[in-house]
Amino acid sequence: MGTENREHKDSLFVDLFYEDESAKKNLLSLYNALHDTAYQDESIIRKVRVGDVLYKNFKNDISFEVEGRVLVLGEHQSTVNPNMPLRCLMYVGRAYEQLVEKKARYRTMQVKIPTPEFYTFYNGTEEFPQEQELRLSDAFLDAPGGNSAELTVKVININSHKAHIILEKCGILREYSLFVDKVRKNSIEEDAIKKAINECIQQGILSDYLKRKGSEVTNMLIAEYDYEEDIQVKQQEAMQKGWEKGLEKGLILSAQIFKAIQRNPGFADKQIAETVGCSPDDVESARKAFGL
């Protein structure tokens, strides 16, 4: 699985398309599917190792150079993050630091760089279209001008039931999608994953890969789904805390309004609002709540 002792853990997607001995073959197949090419020489693939930029602690992204292009690929199993274009902008900057020599950056002649492409493969359980584009300009505070930067991430739904054309063109990606689907139908427990692995080997789904790395795949999947669950729990906790904080703030304001009305029974809503430091609408809502 490549060099151990890295700060992050690799996902199954990263292992299959970046770390495994078959990774270059798999990447070439995926590149051909994306560009309708038929390259056979795996040596044209140049992997680009970029530090943790898109994800923390868990690596779901890869990048590689081929034929004058640098591709940044990521997999998403949870809700697609609208900040992906921004993350990709930061990511590709780090990639170019490796691809362009330091001395070349300061030459007076223009330095040619590989054309960047950004793809995210959605493999989650929530409803999502076959394909969607996320744009960096959607995050701009003001309308983009003629010299504004743009970055587009193509999000492709690789769930097998969506039947995206790329699954027909890239056999290894189709098998990966089928394997994930089969694992999901069982509980994410060690015995259930082992059962899914055995079934896939018998059915010719990632069979060579799973025969070689069955136990590693089990460990990767357990870690991966634990990570996804942890992210979801943290998001839910954050929403709960936000709701509780908002509720607490509202109760405090209502109590302040109630006291102000008691002390100044003849005051109009506008005067109460000025006393408390809120809006007349807040005072009206409090009066209705307390029956005043």
VEXLONU-165108 format. One record per residue: residue in one letter; residue number from 1; x negated, y, z negated of N, C-alpha, C in turn. Coordinates in Angstrom, 3 decimals. Atoms other than C-alpha are relative to their C-alpha. Layout:
N
  rest   nr       n.X       n.Y       n.Z      ca.X      ca.Y      ca.Z       c.X       c.Y       c.Z
     A  NUM         X         Y         Z         X         Y         Z         X         Y         Z
...
//
This chain:
292
  rest   nr       n.X       n.Y       n.Z      ca.X      ca.Y      ca.Z       c.X       c.Y       c.Z
     M    1    -0.815    -1.202     0.000     0.000     0.000     0.000    -0.851     1.254     0.000
     G    2     0.820    -1.189    -0.022    -2.917     2.327     0.475    -0.664     0.226    -1.342
     T    3     0.747    -0.326     1.203    -4.874     4.057    -2.231     0.915     0.069    -1.209
     E    4    -0.774    -0.038     1.237    -3.565     3.478    -5.709    -0.381     1.247    -0.799
     N    5     0.322    -1.080     0.923    -3.653     5.959    -8.588     0.337     1.369     0.579
     R    6    -0.462    -1.296    -0.464    -1.869     8.693    -6.627     1.007     0.523    -1.007
     E    7    -0.887    -0.606     0.984     0.239    11.133    -8.605     1.460    -0.358     0.269
     H    8    -1.380     0.320    -0.339     3.389    10.109    -6.769     0.133    -1.477     0.352
     K    9    -0.289     1.365    -0.449     5.047     6.816    -5.923     0.569     0.092     1.411
     D   10    -0.504     0.026    -1.363     5.745     5.919    -2.314     1.356    -0.680     0.065
     S   11    -1.280     0.658    -0.255     9.254     5.123    -1.152    -0.227    -1.135     0.989
     L   12     0.072     1.088    -0.976     9.963     2.060     0.970    -0.171     0.559     1.407
     F   13     0.106    -0.645    -1.309    10.366     4.364     3.976    -1.444     0.411     0.292
     V   14     1.388    -0.440    -0.162     6.880     5.829     3.455    -0.926    -1.195     0.172
     D   15     0.849     1.178    -0.114     5.321     2.405     2.978     0.123    -0.625     1.385
     L   16    -0.246     0.658    -1.280     6.910     1.020     6.129    -0.540     0.805     1.182
     F   17     0.390    -0.831    -1.140     6.079     3.983     8.349    -1.321     0.757    -0.198
     Y   18     1.248    -0.744     0.210     2.839     5.249     6.818    -1.113    -0.831    -0.636
     E   19     1.030     0.694     0.773     1.038     2.916     4.399    -0.265    -1.434     0.464
     D   20     0.136     1.418    -0.323     1.653    -0.625     5.622    -0.912    -0.214     1.209
     E   21     0.879     0.328    -1.128    -0.655    -2.385     8.100     0.717     0.120     1.340
     S   22    -0.790    -0.134    -1.235     2.181    -2.194    10.646     0.481     1.428     0.222
     A   23    -0.544    -1.362    -0.015     2.778     1.527    10.034    -0.210     0.712     1.337
     K   24     0.258    -0.704    -1.261     1.117     2.862    13.209     0.888    -0.543     1.122
     K   25    -0.890     0.613    -0.988     3.070     0.407    15.333     1.427     0.515    -0.196
     N   26    -1.347    -0.473     0.310     6.265     1.471    13.559     0.167     1.476     0.358
     L   27    -0.051    -1.422    -0.335     5.457     5.166    13.948     0.087     0.217     1.500
     L   28    -0.009    -0.140    -1.448     4.782     4.742    17.648     1.370    -0.351     0.564
     S   29    -1.347     0.390    -0.425     8.113     2.960    18.083     0.998     1.121    -0.293
     L   30    -0.891    -1.085     0.378     9.869     5.789    16.247    -0.229     1.231     0.877
     Y   31     0.317    -1.134    -0.875     8.061     8.454    18.282     0.595    -0.220     1.397
     N   32    -0.556     0.315    -1.317     9.038     6.715    21.526     1.515     0.170     0.022
     A   33    -1.457    -0.112     0.084    12.657     6.601    20.374     0.448     1.457    -0.032
     L   34    -0.354    -1.417     0.117    12.690    10.326    19.553    -0.244     0.762     1.294
     H   35     0.404    -0.768    -1.185    11.077    11.377    22.842     0.221    -0.740     1.322
     D   36    -0.240     0.803    -1.211    12.161     8.667    25.320    -1.296    -0.245     0.767
     T   37     1.282     0.361    -0.600     8.545     7.718    25.937    -0.217    -1.499    -0.192
     A   38     0.261     1.444     0.096     6.960     4.275    26.213    -1.475    -0.256    -0.299
     Y   39     1.407     0.183     0.356     3.523     4.607    24.645    -0.209    -1.355    -0.674
     Q   40     0.330     1.299     0.585     1.824     1.344    23.659    -1.270     0.045    -0.846
     D   41     1.296    -0.092     0.671    -1.580     2.474    22.370     0.151     0.652    -1.376
     E   42    -0.182    -0.504     1.366    -1.363     2.832    18.581    -1.092     0.980    -0.417
     S   43     1.121    -0.874     0.379    -4.695     4.684    18.490     0.309     1.477     0.224
     I   44    -0.334    -1.411    -0.215    -2.983     7.884    19.690     0.671     0.603    -1.238
     I   45    -0.609    -0.462     1.245    -1.320     8.105    16.259    -1.094     0.455    -0.968
     R   46     0.921    -0.505     1.022    -3.229    10.287    13.797     0.820     0.399    -1.226
     K   47    -0.738    -0.307     1.222    -1.808    10.252    10.283    -0.547     1.275    -0.640
     V   48     0.388    -1.236     0.667    -1.858    13.568     8.427     0.436    -0.103    -1.456
     R   49    -0.302     0.140     1.424    -2.073    13.283     4.649     0.196     1.370    -0.628
     V   50    -0.318    -1.273     0.637    -0.373    16.206     2.917     0.412    -0.277    -1.442
     G   51    -0.344     0.173     1.419    -0.099    16.595    -0.851     1.473     0.219    -0.257
     D   52    -1.404    -0.071     0.405     3.188    16.693    -2.727     0.570     1.400     0.233
     V   53    -0.609    -1.284    -0.310     5.167    19.530    -1.129     1.521    -0.110     0.038
     L   54    -1.450     0.134    -0.159     8.643    18.272    -0.247     0.675    -0.579    -1.239
     Y   55    -0.620     0.680     1.135     9.259    16.102    -3.293    -0.973    -0.042    -1.166
     K   56     0.842     0.110     1.183     7.978    15.869    -6.838    -0.009    -1.439    -0.478
     N   57     0.197     1.322     0.601     6.573    12.605    -8.174     0.358    -1.180     0.904
     F   58    -0.412     1.109    -0.856     8.203    10.545    -5.432    -0.127     0.421     1.450
     K   59     0.315    -0.405    -1.370     7.028    10.621    -1.826     0.966    -0.626     1.001
     N   60    -0.939     0.439    -1.026     9.735    10.388     0.848    -0.348     0.584     1.366
     D   61     0.331    -0.699    -1.233     7.895    12.294     3.569    -1.328    -0.473     0.569
     I   62     1.239     0.352    -0.689     5.203    11.577     6.133    -0.215     0.996     1.131
     S   63     0.281    -0.839    -1.154     3.474    13.515     8.893    -1.105    -0.641     0.818
     F   64     1.009     0.576    -0.868     1.424    12.485    11.894    -0.078     0.807     1.295
     E   65     0.232    -0.703    -1.257    -0.034    13.899    15.092    -0.062    -1.007     1.137
     V   66     0.051     0.852    -1.185     0.455    12.405    18.528     0.254     0.853     1.240
     E   67    -0.181    -0.641    -1.304     0.008    13.779    22.052     0.371     1.481    -0.090
     G   68    -0.229    -1.444     0.077    -0.142    17.468    21.081     1.175     0.413    -0.843
     R   69    -1.105    -0.324     0.900     2.691    17.296    18.543    -0.343    -0.460    -1.412
     V   70     0.102     0.452     1.382     2.732    17.119    14.759     1.425    -0.147    -0.525
     L   71    -1.352     0.297     0.464     5.846    15.470    13.353     0.020    -0.110    -1.514
     V   72    -0.238     0.119     1.439     7.095    15.869     9.800     1.317    -0.744    -0.172
     L   73    -1.181     0.853     0.177     9.521    13.108     8.830     0.281    -0.180    -1.484
     G   74    -0.390     0.251     1.380    11.454    12.718     5.612     1.264    -0.826    -0.045
     E   75    -1.236     0.760     0.188    14.155    10.449     4.268     0.744     0.572    -1.191
     H   76    -0.851    -0.498     1.084    17.070    11.601     2.118     1.060    -1.041    -0.310
     Q   77    -1.067     0.915     0.403    19.297     9.252     0.145     1.060     0.705    -0.822
     S   78    -0.990    -0.794     0.716    20.969    11.890    -2.001     0.524     1.082     0.941
     T   79    -0.554    -1.057    -0.834    22.794    15.002    -0.743    -1.118     0.748     0.722
     V   80     1.016    -0.703    -0.777    20.849    16.711     2.039    -0.198     1.408    -0.558
     N   81     0.327    -1.277     0.633    19.083    19.744     0.591    -0.086     1.096     1.064
     P   82     0.047    -1.080    -0.997    19.723    23.007     2.509    -1.330     0.742     0.007
     N   83     1.314    -0.645     0.049    16.252    24.168     1.431    -1.065    -0.781     0.760
     M   84     0.968     0.806    -0.724    14.612    21.527     3.617    -0.813     0.800     1.028
     P   85     0.821    -0.795    -0.927    13.582    24.063     6.323    -1.104     0.777    -0.709
     L   86     1.019    -0.736     0.760    11.776    26.144     3.687    -1.104    -0.942    -0.461
     R   87     1.002     0.972     0.435    10.050    23.070     2.310    -0.873    -0.442     1.172
     C   88     0.754     0.422    -1.183     9.053    22.016     5.827    -0.968     1.087     0.457
     L   89     0.894    -1.105    -0.337     7.595    25.474     6.473    -1.261    -0.058    -0.857
     M   90     1.141     0.119     0.912     5.377    25.058     3.418    -0.824    -1.240     0.329
     Y   91     0.658     1.277    -0.296     4.576    21.489     4.401    -0.880     0.105     1.239
     V   92     0.753    -0.039    -1.248     3.496    22.191     7.966    -1.198     0.939    -0.118
     G   93     1.147    -0.859     0.240     1.253    24.993     6.751    -1.156    -0.781    -0.587
     R   94     1.028     0.859     0.601    -0.598    22.463     4.648    -0.569    -0.969     1.034
     A   95     0.458     0.926    -1.042    -0.759    20.097     7.617    -0.969     0.688     0.956
     Y   96     0.873    -0.726    -0.922    -2.294    22.749     9.872    -1.362     0.306    -0.633
     E   97     1.278    -0.207     0.673    -4.956    23.368     7.237    -0.953    -1.157     0.275
     Q   98     0.811     1.181    -0.303    -6.156    19.839     7.998    -0.290    -0.126     1.494
     L   99     0.115     0.206    -1.438    -5.623    19.934    11.749    -0.862     1.055     0.692
     V  100     0.770    -1.091    -0.599    -7.375    23.254    12.434    -1.240     0.277    -0.846
     E  101     1.233    -0.253     0.728   -11.001    23.710    11.458    -0.036     1.431    -0.529
     K  102     0.050    -1.324     0.620   -11.728    26.638     9.156    -0.634     1.032     0.916
     K  103     0.690    -0.943    -0.880   -14.161    28.243    11.609     0.877     0.418     1.171
     A  104    -0.843    -0.283    -1.163   -11.631    28.000    14.432     1.048     1.067    -0.294
     R  105    -1.051    -0.953     0.363    -9.126    30.128    12.526    -0.444     1.449     0.196
     Y  106     0.519    -1.368    -0.070   -11.388    33.179    12.804    -0.603     0.337     1.363
     R  107     0.497    -0.285    -1.342   -12.309    32.926    16.471     0.869     1.049     0.679
     T  108    -0.762    -1.018    -0.728   -11.287    35.704    18.803     0.894    -0.623     1.064
     M  109    -0.841     0.694    -0.970    -9.952    33.210    21.336     1.144    -0.714    -0.714
     Q  110    -1.169     0.634     0.613    -6.509    31.780    20.686    -0.258    -1.475    -0.286
     V  111     0.146     1.397     0.403    -6.541    28.478    18.812     1.287    -0.744     0.339
     K  112    -1.172     0.800    -0.353    -4.199    25.862    20.230     0.310    -0.966    -1.143
     I  113    -0.407     0.877     1.101    -2.210    23.902    17.647     1.086    -0.959     0.478
     P  114    -1.058     0.950    -0.365     0.031    20.814    17.863     1.388     0.605    -0.232
     T  115    -1.375    -0.501     0.126     3.694    21.650    18.406     0.706    -0.707    -1.157
     P  116    -0.641     0.654     1.148     5.598    21.032    15.146     1.424    -0.449     0.294
     E  117    -1.373     0.506    -0.072     8.766    18.939    14.951     0.382    -0.520    -1.380
     F  118    -0.440     0.356     1.347    10.846    18.285    11.855     1.271    -0.848     0.065
     Y  119    -1.139     0.919     0.033    13.200    15.367    11.231     0.234    -0.482    -1.426
     T  120    -0.377     0.625     1.266    15.076    14.165     8.177     0.981    -1.119     0.319
     F  121    -0.886     1.145    -0.217    16.661    10.721     8.197     0.883    -0.164    -1.230
     Y  122    -0.936     0.110     1.120    19.779    10.674     6.048     0.461    -1.438    -0.140
     N  123    -0.318     1.398     0.261    20.400     7.321     4.451     0.834    -0.143    -1.266
     G  124    -0.780    -0.002     1.232    22.785     8.228     1.642     1.391    -0.577     0.168
     T  125    -1.336     0.603     0.008    26.260     7.060     0.716     1.114     1.018     0.228
     E  126    -1.017    -1.024    -0.207    28.077    10.393     1.057     0.290     0.162     1.498
     E  127    -0.367    -0.218    -1.397    29.931    11.252     4.257    -0.876     1.095     0.605
     F  128     0.889    -0.953    -0.665    27.607    13.003     6.685     0.075    -0.279     1.498
     P  129    -0.120     0.216    -1.452    27.783    13.564    10.480    -1.180    -0.780     0.573
     Q  130     1.080     0.729    -0.673    25.673    11.594    12.949    -1.277     0.825     0.058
     E  131     1.154    -0.874    -0.192    23.411    14.573    13.440     0.360     1.429    -0.398
     Q  132    -0.231    -1.384     0.392    23.027    18.094    12.091    -1.333     0.731    -0.003
     E  133     1.220    -0.798     0.028    20.503    20.920    12.327     0.045     0.992    -1.158
     L  134     0.164    -0.980     1.071    19.291    22.974     9.368    -1.023     1.027     0.475
     R  135     0.881    -1.057    -0.502    17.692    26.335    10.163    -0.537     0.867    -1.138
     L  136     0.632    -0.869     0.995    15.282    28.446     8.145     0.711     1.341    -0.065
     S  137    -0.624    -1.325    -0.045    17.069    31.623     9.265     1.294     0.070    -0.800
     D  138    -1.226     0.002     0.806    20.212    30.550     7.378    -0.279     0.467    -1.426
     A  139     0.361    -0.402     1.362    18.297    31.365     4.180    -0.463     1.455    -0.067
     F  140     0.493    -1.380    -0.008    17.213    34.876     5.274     0.984     0.934    -0.703
     L  141    -0.841    -0.979     0.686    18.518    37.746     3.129     0.661     0.951     0.999
     D  142    -0.525    -0.890    -1.027    19.004    39.860     6.253    -0.008    -0.730     1.333
     A  143    -0.061     0.625    -1.323    19.816    39.010     9.853    -1.393    -0.023     0.633
     P  144     1.341     0.087    -0.585    16.687    37.770    11.662    -0.173     0.947     1.184
     G  145     0.302    -0.876    -1.120    15.024    40.190    14.068    -0.694    -0.779     1.098
     G  146     0.619     0.661    -1.132    13.276    39.452    17.332    -1.332    -0.641    -0.323
     N  147     1.304     0.564     0.355     9.967    38.726    15.609     0.046    -0.836    -1.278
     S  148    -0.144     0.839     1.196    11.354    36.620    12.753    -0.362    -1.445     0.315
     A  149     0.336     1.413    -0.164    10.143    33.068    12.239     1.277    -0.837    -0.024
     E  150    -1.109     0.955     0.052    12.509    30.168    12.871    -0.573    -1.404    -0.111
     L  151     0.394     1.398     0.152    12.228    26.522    11.891     1.275    -0.814    -0.086
     T  152    -1.199     0.834    -0.048    14.784    23.847    12.671    -0.333    -1.428    -0.398
     V  153     0.140     1.395     0.422    15.097    20.498    10.940     1.187    -0.783     0.547
     K  154    -1.077     0.857    -0.513    17.083    17.827    12.766     0.256    -1.113    -1.015
     V  155    -0.393     1.038     0.958    18.937    15.631    10.272     0.768    -1.081     0.753
     I  156    -0.609     1.121    -0.721    19.814    12.214    11.705     0.523    -1.022    -1.009
     N  157    -0.608     0.984     0.896    22.206     9.875     9.929    -0.346    -1.402     0.500
     I  158     0.436     1.331    -0.451    20.614     6.416    10.102     0.768    -1.127    -0.687
     N  159    -0.849     1.067     0.525    23.321     4.549     8.205     0.521    -0.833     1.168
     S  160    -0.319     0.888    -1.119    24.099     1.528    10.345     1.416     0.210     0.538
     H  161    -1.383    -0.155    -0.456    27.866     2.206    10.464     0.198     1.258     0.844
     K  162    -0.095    -1.211    -0.817    27.210     5.618    12.073    -0.454    -0.251     1.427
     A  163     0.420     0.442    -1.338    25.544     3.862    15.030    -0.634     1.109     0.833
     H  164     0.720    -1.023    -0.758    23.282     6.748    16.010    -0.851    -0.675     1.072
     I  165     0.708     0.584    -1.138    21.574     6.133    19.360    -1.445    -0.361    -0.340
     I  166     1.397     0.280     0.347    18.142     6.188    17.717    -0.172    -1.406    -0.568
     L  167     0.074     1.350     0.553    18.955     2.881    16.007    -0.058    -1.044     1.112
     E  168     0.108     0.893    -1.155    19.325     1.294    19.439    -1.388     0.084     0.617
     K  169     1.294    -0.232    -0.639    16.068     2.803    20.665    -1.176    -0.472    -0.854
     C  170     1.101     0.361     0.901    13.956     1.995    17.585     0.407    -1.201    -0.854
     G  171    -0.391     1.221     0.697    14.270    -1.601    16.411    -0.395    -0.012    -1.460
     I  172     0.473     0.050     1.386    12.218    -1.140    13.228     0.843     0.908    -0.889
     L  173    -0.858    -0.899     0.773    14.368     1.807    12.115     1.374    -0.631    -0.198
     R  174    -1.286     0.690     0.119    17.524    -0.213    12.830    -0.071    -1.078    -1.067
     E  175     0.155     1.052     1.004    16.208    -3.121    10.743    -0.120     0.589    -1.404
     Y  176     0.126    -0.667     1.302    15.262    -0.756     7.947     1.378     0.439    -0.500
     S  177    -1.348    -0.441     0.367    18.792     0.696     7.974     0.861    -1.182    -0.450
     L  178    -0.771     1.191     0.357    20.341    -2.791     7.898    -0.448    -0.563    -1.350
     F  179     0.521     0.504     1.270    18.071    -3.821     5.051     0.506     0.836    -1.176
     V  180    -0.472    -0.887     1.066    18.971    -0.776     2.929     1.488    -0.218    -0.243
     D  181    -1.438     0.231     0.117    22.650    -1.399     3.644     0.285    -1.290    -0.763
     K  182    -0.200     1.291     0.677    22.348    -5.009     2.501    -0.367     0.097    -1.488
     V  183     0.406    -0.174     1.397    20.520    -4.007    -0.682     1.080     0.747    -0.776
     R  184    -1.015    -0.815     0.674    23.203    -1.423    -1.496     1.251    -0.813    -0.338
     K  185    -1.204     0.798     0.239    25.933    -4.037    -1.281    -0.137    -0.870    -1.240
     N  186     0.265     0.713     1.243    24.286    -5.784    -4.230    -0.369     1.022    -1.068
     S  187     0.439    -0.902     1.049    23.436    -4.261    -7.585    -1.503     0.214     0.121
     I  188     1.425    -0.306    -0.101    20.051    -2.579    -7.813    -0.709    -0.630    -1.206
     E  189     0.687     0.784     1.023    18.678    -5.289   -10.079    -0.993    -0.909     0.708
     E  190     1.087     0.768    -0.607    15.585    -7.388    -9.484     0.498    -1.257     0.710
     D  191    -0.491     1.245    -0.607    17.426   -10.653    -8.831     0.835     0.278     1.242
     A  192    -0.858    -0.340    -1.145    19.940    -8.984    -6.500    -0.842     0.463     1.187
     I  193     0.881    -0.473    -1.067    17.167    -7.282    -4.518    -0.734    -1.176     0.637
     K  194     0.688     1.188    -0.515    15.274   -10.574    -4.205     0.935    -0.816     0.889
     K  195    -0.984     0.725    -0.803    18.448   -12.196    -2.908     0.187     0.678     1.353
     A  196    -0.160    -0.745    -1.247    18.881    -9.430    -0.316    -1.218    -0.178     0.890
     I  197     1.238     0.192    -0.762    15.241    -9.825     0.730     0.002    -1.366     0.686
     N  198    -0.045     1.359    -0.568    15.676   -13.575     1.240     1.009    -0.090     1.143
     E  199    -1.025     0.015    -1.049    18.860   -13.031     3.263    -0.519     0.694     1.264
     C  200     0.518    -0.746    -1.150    17.125   -10.476     5.493    -1.094    -0.797     0.723
     I  201     1.041     0.831    -0.619    14.152   -12.789     6.086     0.648    -1.078     0.861
     Q  202    -0.700     1.052    -0.741    16.553   -15.551     7.161     0.694     0.543     1.245
     Q  203    -0.729    -0.602    -1.119    18.422   -13.141     9.456    -0.912     0.782     0.944
     G  204     0.944    -0.679    -0.887    15.260   -11.686    11.031    -0.015     1.510    -0.145
     I  205    -0.002    -1.442     0.276    15.624    -8.238     9.435    -1.256     0.347    -0.810
     L  206     1.295    -0.335     0.636    12.148    -6.861     8.595    -0.684    -1.261    -0.537
     S  207     0.445     1.289     0.545    11.214   -10.507     8.180    -1.506    -0.072    -0.236
     D  208     1.453     0.066     0.173     7.437   -10.238     8.746    -0.457     0.873    -1.162
     Y  209     0.348    -0.954     1.059     7.169    -7.209     6.492     0.401    -0.535    -1.371
     L  210    -0.513     0.480     1.281     9.305    -8.732     3.731    -0.698    -1.281    -0.451
     K  211     0.756     1.203     0.362     7.427   -12.046     3.846    -1.335     0.378    -0.641
     R  212     1.302    -0.426     0.512     4.170   -10.202     3.222     0.110     0.773    -1.306
     K  213    -0.026    -0.968     1.105     5.384    -7.675     0.671     1.287    -0.054    -0.808
     G  214    -1.288     0.115     0.693     8.561    -9.011    -0.926    -0.004     0.549    -1.409
     S  215     0.041    -0.449     1.398     7.524    -8.401    -4.554    -0.259     1.500    -0.089
     E  216     0.274    -1.433    -0.009     6.130    -4.937    -3.742     1.242     0.782     0.406
     V  217    -1.226    -0.647    -0.442     9.328    -4.048    -1.924     1.008     0.070    -1.144
     T  218    -0.910     0.026     1.158    11.351    -5.074    -4.973    -0.348     1.115    -0.976
     N  219     0.441    -1.032     0.946     9.282    -2.817    -7.219     0.232     1.403     0.551
     M  220    -0.215    -1.317    -0.609     9.467     0.088    -4.764     1.473     0.393    -0.042
     L  221    -1.427    -0.302    -0.019    13.241    -0.165    -4.472     0.527     0.338    -1.388
     I  222    -0.434    -0.278     1.371    13.770    -0.304    -8.224    -0.437     1.395    -0.411
     A  223     0.516    -1.328     0.332    11.546     2.763    -8.677     0.733     1.091     0.767
     E  224    -0.649    -0.986    -0.861    13.228     4.550    -5.773     1.409     0.310    -0.475
     Y  225    -1.381    -0.226     0.418    16.779     4.051    -6.963     0.075     0.569    -1.416
     D  226     0.080    -0.615     1.328    15.817     4.877   -10.542    -0.257     1.497     0.133
     Y  227     0.321    -1.403    -0.230    14.381     8.141    -9.221     1.234     0.754     0.501
     E  228    -1.195    -0.641    -0.542    17.513     8.951    -7.211     1.057     0.189    -1.089
     E  229    -0.974    -0.083     1.089    19.715     8.206   -10.223    -0.401     1.065    -1.007
     D  230     0.505    -0.993     0.940    17.501    10.350   -12.436     0.274     1.411     0.512
     I  231    -0.258    -1.305    -0.606    17.830    13.273   -10.011     1.477     0.357    -0.131
     Q  232    -1.431    -0.253     0.076    21.617    12.921    -9.935     0.434     0.333    -1.424
     V  233    -0.334    -0.248     1.410    21.836    12.773   -13.740    -0.433     1.401    -0.405
     K  234     0.499    -1.330     0.341    19.697    15.895   -14.075     0.851     1.090     0.631
     Q  235    -0.870    -0.974    -0.653    21.874    17.722   -11.563     1.327     0.125    -0.739
     Q  236    -1.255    -0.021     0.744    25.009    16.727   -13.452    -0.162     0.690    -1.349
     E  237     0.263    -0.638     1.288    23.460    17.797   -16.754    -0.133     1.511     0.154
     A  238     0.170    -1.429    -0.246    22.506    21.164   -15.272     1.354     0.673     0.230
     M  239    -1.329    -0.548    -0.250    26.065    21.700   -14.031     0.801     0.081    -1.291
     Q  240    -0.715     0.018     1.272    27.469    20.716   -17.428    -0.464     1.126    -0.911
     K  241     0.549    -1.066     0.843    25.133    23.103   -19.238     0.451     1.368     0.497
     G  242    -0.451    -1.261    -0.576    26.066    25.881   -16.839     1.453     0.276    -0.338
     W  243    -1.424    -0.148     0.322    29.762    25.252   -17.422     0.183     0.352    -1.479
     E  244    -0.091    -0.259     1.436    29.301    25.157   -21.198    -0.465     1.407    -0.348
     K  245     0.518    -1.343     0.248    27.250    28.346   -21.117     1.016     1.041     0.423
     G  246    -1.017    -0.916    -0.486    29.918    30.067   -19.048     1.210     0.032    -0.924
     L  247    -1.131     0.091     0.927    32.650    28.825   -21.386    -0.319     0.737    -1.292
     E  248     0.407    -0.655     1.238    30.711    30.000   -24.426     0.000     1.515     0.157
     K  249     0.045    -1.432    -0.270    30.153    33.423   -22.872     1.414     0.574     0.060
     G  250    -1.374    -0.455    -0.114    33.866    33.696   -22.047     0.704     0.066    -1.346
     L  251    -0.617     0.015     1.330    34.921    32.763   -25.584    -0.492     1.165    -0.854
     I  252     0.572    -1.114     0.760    32.557    35.326   -27.096     0.619     1.324     0.438
     L  253    -0.587    -1.228    -0.524    33.904    38.065   -24.816     1.452     0.141    -0.446
     S  254    -1.410    -0.037     0.417    37.501    37.131   -25.609     0.123     0.376    -1.466
     A  255    -0.013    -0.317     1.437    36.745    37.288   -29.339    -0.295     1.477    -0.229
     Q  256     0.335    -1.419     0.129    35.184    40.735   -28.927     1.176     0.877     0.407
     I  257    -1.176    -0.757    -0.456    38.217    41.980   -27.001     1.109    -0.062    -1.040
     F  258    -1.039     0.189     1.008    40.595    40.539   -29.620    -0.243     0.925    -1.204
     K  259     0.341    -0.854     1.144    38.755    42.380   -32.423     0.195     1.474     0.346
     A  260    -0.140    -1.394    -0.416    38.712    45.641   -30.442     1.466     0.412     0.051
     I  261    -1.443    -0.297    -0.063    42.492    45.440   -29.873     0.570     0.136    -1.409
     Q  262    -0.482    -0.074     1.389    43.092    44.774   -33.584    -0.398     1.322    -0.656
     R  263     0.487    -1.235     0.612    40.989    47.766   -34.584     0.603     1.245     0.638
     N  264    -0.522    -1.158    -0.732    42.480    50.049   -31.926     1.305    -0.378     0.695
     P  265    -1.244     0.495    -0.576    46.080    48.952   -31.427     0.634     0.931     1.021
     G  266    -0.614    -0.947    -0.925    46.990    52.120   -29.540    -0.796     0.190     1.283
     F  267     0.853    -0.184    -1.178    44.186    51.886   -26.974     0.580    -0.725     1.220
     A  268    -0.375     0.629    -1.261    44.997    51.178   -23.333    -1.111    -0.988     0.400
     D  269     0.984     1.018    -0.431    43.215    48.367   -21.495    -1.325     0.631     0.424
     K  270     1.226    -0.652    -0.466    40.741    50.812   -19.943    -0.858     0.445    -1.178
     Q  271     0.746    -0.440     1.179    39.784    52.202   -23.359    -0.627    -1.178    -0.736
     I  272     0.530     1.215     0.636    39.372    48.702   -24.824    -1.203    -0.508     0.790
     A  273     1.080     0.473    -0.873    37.223    47.767   -21.838    -1.264     0.825    -0.209
     E  274     1.155    -0.876     0.226    34.973    50.796   -22.402    -0.625    -0.270    -1.362
     T  275     0.504     0.277     1.344    34.656    49.922   -26.073    -0.821    -1.293    -0.038
     V  276     0.652     1.316     0.019    33.691    46.288   -25.455    -1.129    -0.079     1.036
     G  277     0.979     0.097    -1.089    31.752    46.844   -22.218     0.367    -1.083     0.990
     C  278    -0.469     0.995    -0.973    33.889    44.713   -19.929     0.943     0.687     0.969
     S  279    -0.929    -0.587    -0.966    36.443    45.230   -17.166     1.423    -0.010    -0.554
     P  280    -1.411     0.006     0.425    40.138    46.113   -17.676     0.680    -1.337     0.285
     D  281    -0.567     1.317    -0.325    40.963    42.773   -15.993    -0.310    -1.006    -1.104
     D  282     0.370     0.883     1.114    39.076    40.979   -18.785     0.913     0.239    -1.195
     V  283    -0.874    -0.341     1.127    41.173    42.822   -21.352     1.397    -0.522     0.238
     E  284    -1.343     0.497    -0.337    44.401    41.971   -19.536     0.081    -1.526    -0.170
     S  285     0.025     1.464     0.148    43.412    38.278   -19.415     0.001    -0.407    -1.454
     A  286     0.069     0.309     1.438    42.587    38.289   -23.125     1.345     0.246    -0.668
     R  287    -1.320    -0.291     0.587    45.934    39.908   -24.027     0.976    -1.120     0.297
     K  288    -0.899     1.094    -0.359    47.765    37.174   -22.113    -0.349    -1.268    -0.757
     A  289     0.447     1.224     0.694    45.675    34.442   -23.715     0.406     0.018    -1.461
     F  290    -0.314    -0.107     1.428    46.303    35.751   -27.228     1.449     0.430    -0.256
     G  291    -1.401    -0.407     0.149    49.907    36.821   -26.565     0.143     1.369    -0.595
     L  292     0.002    -1.365     0.574    49.166    40.485   -27.386     0.707     0.976     0.927
//
